[in-house]
């Protein structure tokens, strides 16, 4: 099932494996396909390739743009195998796990845990992290794939604050489940967020705190594209989210927790789509590279030539 109104799209930064990874991921999950692929010439990191694809109804975008950022488990993708929706859910989770394991790194083995009959956390051969879970069909239904944010290091203990901050900013937002660490789960503090999920612009996310000794933080390897209808909307998200002036570039910004967002006009999808000419894509790309916050009227002008 395609989420037609998906206004927030996870964006994955690869050195040069975006097409290969998109083909790999779309071969793994049901209802998956590559929807668009374009080349952008003369970016600061050379020629870049952009690939749009869908996994189990969840839109993604990936780019080849050089070895500048590396995936880490601060952002992972939670995949729900729901026996009420999927025949053979338990077998499927094992099949997907086995494929993702090839060349990957196990973070938590696929096993029975207090919260699930079958769950595992794995970094695949590209470094991207996945949490596979056999869901309890009696719980509230969630989409098959959800981005999950882990607040570690200086961010640890801020998951609840961050969730509330995002809920206050984005339209069509809802707080979902929230469970806290009980006593005796050291190093995690009692009351910190063990698991929470929430919806922003009809897109579900998960969040958790972890006080363990992690040597990573949020970075630009995974960012979130936010499609906006108007310049006012772009301005509003930009003003409220951007907290690191040095990171403002080509519609990208970094919020106060270090999470990267790209605030872009919804029309960008069409401008950079397969119905546009290479010249139009080139003009829009070059115009984008000169901007920090994106200017919709200037991009439209560039598109029209």
C-alpha atoms as one frame of an Amber mdcrd trajectory, in Angstrom:
protein
   0.000   0.000   0.000   1.587   3.286  -1.059   1.420   6.163   1.364   0.403
   8.781  -1.209   0.447  11.691   1.225   3.887  10.962   2.640   5.297  14.440
   3.250   8.369  13.303   5.198  10.746  11.014   3.328  13.906   9.414   4.767
  16.977  10.323   2.706  20.038   8.044   2.713  23.537   9.302   1.857  25.874
   6.792   0.223  29.402   7.157  -1.101  28.595   5.350  -4.379  26.277   2.417
  -3.565  22.852   4.115  -3.715  21.594   2.268  -6.815  22.972  -1.066  -5.635
  21.471  -0.595  -2.141  18.076   0.460  -3.538  18.009  -2.678  -5.721  18.986
  -4.804  -2.707  16.332  -3.316  -0.402  13.546  -3.467  -2.988  14.333  -7.164
  -3.522  13.888  -7.800   0.218  10.509  -6.355   1.111   7.018  -6.807  -0.359
   5.325  -3.937  -2.293   8.705  -2.410  -3.138  10.058  -0.762  -6.279  12.509
   1.806  -7.615  10.409   4.787  -8.740  12.949   7.238 -10.174  16.675   7.634
 -10.837  18.445  10.790 -12.034  21.969  12.190 -12.301  22.978  15.635 -11.047
  26.147  17.091 -12.575  28.818  19.221 -10.886  27.756  19.098  -7.254  30.395
  19.970  -4.597  31.107  16.214  -4.398  31.169  15.659  -8.169  28.379  14.051
 -10.194  25.675  12.652  -7.922  23.016  10.034  -8.542  19.603  10.248  -6.872
  17.388   7.178  -6.520  13.809   7.218  -5.259  12.286   3.944  -4.124   9.519
   2.483  -2.015   9.863  -0.278   0.561   6.649  -1.887   1.741   4.774   1.348
   0.964   7.335   3.645   2.641   9.041   6.166   0.328  12.803   6.599   0.524
  15.387   8.597  -1.373  19.090   7.755  -1.685  22.012   9.705  -3.113  25.571
   8.894  -4.174  27.491  11.944  -3.006  30.895  10.864  -1.743  32.370   9.373
   1.435  31.470  12.246   3.759  28.945  10.649   6.110  28.622   7.119   7.459
  25.492   5.389   8.711  25.331   4.504  12.391  22.627   3.056  14.685  21.431
   6.469  15.985  18.903   6.245  13.129  17.540   2.812  12.295  14.469   1.538
  10.496  11.977  -0.506  12.464  10.219  -3.148  10.373   6.966  -4.580  11.731
   6.092  -8.112  10.677   2.459  -8.252  11.764   0.872 -11.733  11.794  -2.588
 -10.164  11.390  -1.505  -8.558   8.080   1.171 -10.928   6.793   0.921 -14.629
   6.204   4.089 -16.382   7.375   5.164 -13.253   9.311   7.456 -15.275  11.562
   9.168 -17.020   8.605   9.456 -13.738   6.697  11.222 -11.956   9.536  13.827
 -14.752   9.615  14.276 -14.644   5.818  14.792 -10.866   5.797  17.127 -11.129
   8.804  19.247 -13.771   7.086  19.603 -11.645   3.937  20.426  -8.450   5.873
  22.988 -10.434   7.922  25.160 -11.192   4.897  28.175  -8.937   5.392  26.370
  -7.138   8.210  26.854  -6.745  11.974  24.432  -8.062  14.586  23.620  -5.434
  17.248  20.966  -7.523  19.062  20.491 -11.164  17.956  17.195 -12.304  16.437
  15.605 -13.890  19.491  12.710 -13.832  21.947  12.654 -10.728  24.201  10.226
  -9.564  26.928   8.623  -7.163  24.400   8.429  -9.505  21.396   8.401 -13.187
  20.462  10.956 -12.385  17.767  13.129  -9.288  17.477  16.610  -8.395  16.244
  18.712  -5.313  15.449  21.207  -5.481  12.601  23.527  -3.222  10.618  23.522
  -4.344   6.988  26.515  -4.511   4.624  26.088  -0.787   3.809  26.052   0.125
   7.516  22.333   0.993   7.646  20.558  -0.287  10.769  17.299  -2.225  10.874
  15.191  -3.376  13.813  13.023  -6.324  12.792  10.118  -7.129  15.096   7.309
  -9.663  15.088   4.513  -7.428  16.332   1.718  -8.361  18.668  -1.434  -8.111
  16.495  -3.407  -6.918  19.535  -1.354  -3.691  19.749  -2.311  -0.549  17.811
  -1.472  -0.968  14.140   1.675   0.721  12.835   3.117   1.038   9.301   5.433
  -1.737   8.161   8.541   0.508   8.225   9.229   3.398  10.630  12.398   5.484
  11.176  13.661   5.205  14.762  15.817   7.823  16.549  18.151   6.819  19.385
  19.220   9.605  21.752  22.710   8.818  23.090  25.670  10.647  24.661  24.822
  14.305  25.368  21.387  13.678  23.852  20.563  10.811  26.220  17.508  11.681
  28.312  16.216  14.127  25.677  14.007  11.717  23.705  10.788  12.867  25.398
  11.687  16.563  25.013  12.533  15.980  21.330   9.278  14.102  20.661   7.288
  16.945  22.241   9.280  19.502  20.236   8.558  17.707  16.957   4.877  17.222
  17.847   4.565  20.980  18.458   6.123  21.785  15.062   4.558  19.420  12.554
   0.956  19.288  11.429  -1.121  16.082  11.649   0.875  14.948  14.665  -0.003
  12.377  17.308   1.709  10.912  20.351   1.553   7.117  20.252   2.917   4.679
  22.822   5.436   5.638  25.477   7.203   3.271  27.833   9.885   4.261  30.348
  12.853   2.450  31.813  11.992   0.917  35.179  14.426   0.826  38.106  17.347
  -1.559  37.792  18.068  -1.069  34.063  21.395   0.745  34.606  23.108   2.530
  32.949  19.681   3.726  31.739  17.971   6.037  34.205  14.569   5.190  35.625
  11.940   7.247  33.779  13.986   7.800  30.580  12.301   6.716  27.349  12.735
   3.018  26.613  10.389   3.231  23.600   8.083   5.864  22.201   6.359   6.293
  18.876   4.770   9.375  17.377   3.346  10.609  14.083   4.443  13.764  12.237
   2.648  14.733   9.004   1.117  11.228   8.850   4.612   9.687   9.091   5.286
   7.448  12.104   8.626   7.612  13.943  10.015   5.851  17.008  12.382   7.283
  19.628  14.373   5.986  22.582  17.081   7.018  25.048  20.174   4.857  25.523
  22.799   5.598  28.190  25.129   2.850  27.003  28.579   3.819  25.802  27.804
   4.560  22.146  30.495   6.222  20.047  28.193   7.843  17.509  25.651  10.634
  17.156  23.052  11.749  14.622  24.693  12.837  11.360  23.804  13.681   7.756
  23.946  10.074   6.529  20.218   9.838   7.286  18.163  13.011   6.920  14.450
  13.633   6.522  13.017  15.436   3.504  10.025  17.577   4.457   7.864  18.464
   1.449   6.170  21.866   1.785   3.320  23.403  -0.238   4.285  27.076   0.095
   7.232  29.381   0.785   5.555  30.314   4.100   5.663  26.673   5.155   9.337
  26.387   4.145  10.144  29.538   6.165   8.221  28.289   9.189   9.927  24.869
   9.400  13.301  26.443   8.640  13.010  29.069  11.390  11.794  26.607  14.025
  14.062  23.654  13.226  17.437  25.096  12.219  19.851  25.302  15.175  23.293
  24.989  13.516  23.895  27.876  11.048  27.054  26.189   9.689  24.932  23.219
   8.525  22.488  25.301   6.473  23.039  24.439   2.825  20.885  23.562  -0.228
  17.737  23.220   1.889  19.542  21.127   4.561  19.537  22.069   8.223  20.394
  20.504  11.553  18.116  20.757  14.579  19.166  21.226  18.231  19.526  17.447
  18.706  21.737  17.061  15.625  19.050  15.465  13.428  19.310  16.572   9.769
  16.262  17.725   7.804  15.831  18.926   4.217  13.052  21.494   3.880  11.984
  21.410   0.253   9.019  22.455  -1.888   6.692  19.592  -2.783   7.167  20.649
  -6.432  10.798  19.462  -6.226   9.596  15.902  -6.664   8.157  16.830 -10.057
  11.042  19.147 -11.002  13.574  16.375 -10.353  11.314  13.630 -11.716  11.443
  11.495 -14.830   9.122  13.844 -16.773  11.681  16.691 -16.564  14.421  17.183
 -19.136  18.098  16.811 -18.127  18.436  20.583 -18.744  15.598  21.386 -16.329
  17.051  19.089 -13.668  20.477  20.677 -14.173  19.098  24.244 -13.833  17.148
  23.420 -10.674  20.174  21.611  -9.194  22.504  24.527  -9.869  19.981  26.997
  -8.405  19.607  24.795  -5.297  23.385  24.622  -4.768  23.526  28.440  -4.435
  20.864  28.559  -1.689  20.747  27.840   2.019  16.999  28.008   2.643  15.232
  27.143  -0.609  13.400  29.877  -2.515  10.406  28.347  -4.289   9.915  31.242
  -6.769  13.606  31.132  -7.813  13.459  27.344  -8.272  10.311  27.652 -10.398
  12.073  30.310 -12.507  15.118  28.026 -12.945  12.855  25.128 -13.900  11.081
  27.158 -16.560  14.428  28.481 -17.824
